[in-house]
Amino acid sequence: MGSDVCSSCLWEDEENAWLCKECARKHDCGEEYFLPVVNSPRVGQCGYTGGERVDIDSETELW
C-alpha cells in the first residue's frame, strides 16, 4: 500500500505517483514533492484555492 504520493508525477504519470516507503527512497523526484497518503478525496492536492490575497492589520477583528 502507498504511503506517499509524488505531487510532481501525479499530473503526468498518475499510475506511478503512488509510492510505498521502499519505492519513495528510490524515486527520482525527491522527497520535497511527496505528500502523505491520507483518508481524503483530495489526497495529493494542495489546499491553495487561488483566492484573492487579503492583508490584515492589527485592528482587524477576526472572530
HELIX and SHEET records of a PDB file:
HELIX    1   1 CYS A    9  GLU A   12  1                                   4    
HELIX    2   2 GLU A   14  ASN A   16  5                                   3    
HELIX    3   3 LYS A   21  LYS A   26  1                                   6    
HELIX    4   4 GLU A   31  TYR A   33  5                                   3    
SHEET    1   A 3 TRP A  18  LEU A  19  0                                        
SHEET    2   A 3 ASP A   4  CYS A   6 -1                                        
SHEET    3   A 3 PHE A  34  PRO A  36 -1                                        
END                                                                             
